[in-house]
Amino acid sequence: MTEIEKKSILTNILAQYLNHLSKHLPEDISSALLRLKEQESDDSARAFYETMFRNMELAAELDRPLCQDTGIVQFKIKCGALFPAINELADSLTDAVRIATEEAPLRPNCVLSFEEKNTGDNTGGGVPTVWWEIVPNRYDCEITAYLAGGGSSMPGRAEVLMPSAGYDAIIPFVLDRVAEYGPNACPPLLIGVGVGNSVETAAMNSKNALLRDADSKNSNPKAARIEELLEEGINKMGIGPQGLGGSSSVMGVNLVNTARHPATLAVAVSFGCWCHRRGRLHLDRNLNFESPTHPGFSK
Amino acid sequence: MTEHRDGRIIITTPITDEDIKGLRTGDTFYLSGELMTGRDDVHERVVEEGMAFPVDLNAKALFHAGPIIKTKENGTYEIISIGPTTSMRMERFESAFIEKTGVKIIIGKGGMGADTAAACRMHKTICSAAPAGCSLVCAKCVEEVEGASWTELGMPEAVWHLKVKEFGPLIVTIDSEGRNYFEELKSDYKLRSEEQKLRLIKELK
């Protein structure tokens, strides 16, 4: 394969994938919504779930984006250092966003800051967002793509606390934000909590938490206990689908943590809406692909 | 005009004070007729820069929404996807916007604040919520995109002139008496979050 061939194949796969992602929810999210719908006891909340499921059917049937806010496209890349298309990947990501904007179509959401100009194709000014991780000695590549909508990005918050505040402090930090912003952020929500040493590591961890499956658990038992308690407590707030009340409020709470400095405890929270358009795509060295979150995605 | 059909309340533009007087917070209704989109930049233009809303909005409805629209080869528009955006972002402007335009029904996502509620009471306007994240259920109720204004603001921020049929379901969030449903719900959520905080911290220890 020449470099030009590699780039064109890769760009095409990625553009098709973004297109698919804007129209189909990942399996973990649709099963979480189904579970919440079945558990719901409030009549009008049940009716909202019916409308949401009807919307999902329409998206597939009409081949159109689930939500008009198709977000800012964000990619988290775990690329093998030996992945044969590593050199083409960065350009392919941007080209794919441009193509998907035209073809899906996605709504142009990229507004150049200070210039206040919408670029019209969802690229420019550092967009799409790309976070790279290079994995030594590997030939494959894992791409997590996320369509970050405005309504769910709005409530995000990060703060560096004093260690004396303790891990308990995560609870009011998250609950206050959910009580204030949750009803407007398209619940039932996926809540991502981050813990780290500084404001940006905590914030990044909270985003990584949103990229994890809704039913996944932190491997540390104390962190997993916080996930579980937060999920239970937020559900008892009874925000319900659409924020108008119901027996639950969240699809899940995920916590991602990295080490902290002895003098800091940085915490962050990010929100995902019920229409959480996030997917993982695996590419092998020959650019064969599969998506564990979207088994329906194939060539 | 208000009709009751198959258990549905359907309001058609032009909207009169009489049409919305009977609607109370939490009620469900549907809208037919003329619906204009307008969000952040539009509000700023009308309220802060003193520009006139590009079409007559009196007795009509406003939608806090930034749709996906396809421009066809003959220059007409096709609606692809449309749903509500967070109304609270417009709170700073909305009371002045209501006063200036005479809009009767505002449709958006989530609730709005005390200033908007006061303006609703004074000018006999209501706010309502469309199903969030359900942009195809909403798009299905759009019969036609009749025109566009201020397209230089970009697709999400432009004013799109929509003709809708039984658009909804819409839930009344602020009624014409100024009662604010979301604020009432939010104070319940806050109360419960305080209870949960105490309980969870105790459980964690």
Interface residues (C-beta under 8 A of the other chain):
Chain A: A47 F48 T51 M52 R54 N55 L58 A59 L62 R64 P65 L66 C67 Q68 D69 T70 P105 L106 R107 P108 N109 V111 K117 N118 G120 G150 G151 M154 Y167 D168 I171 P172 L175 D176 V178 A179 E180 G182 P183 N184 A185 C186 R225 I226 L229 L230 E232 G233 I234 K236 M237 G238 I239 Q242 G243 L244 G245 C273 W274 C275
Chain B: A65 G66 P67 I68 K70 I80 S81 I82 G83 T85 T86 S87 M88 K109 G110 G111 A129 P131 A132 G133 C134 S135 L136 V137 A139 K140 L153 G154 M155 P156 E157 P169 I171 F182 L185 K186 D188 Y189 K190 R192 S193 E195 Q196 K197 R199 L200 I201 E203 L204 K205
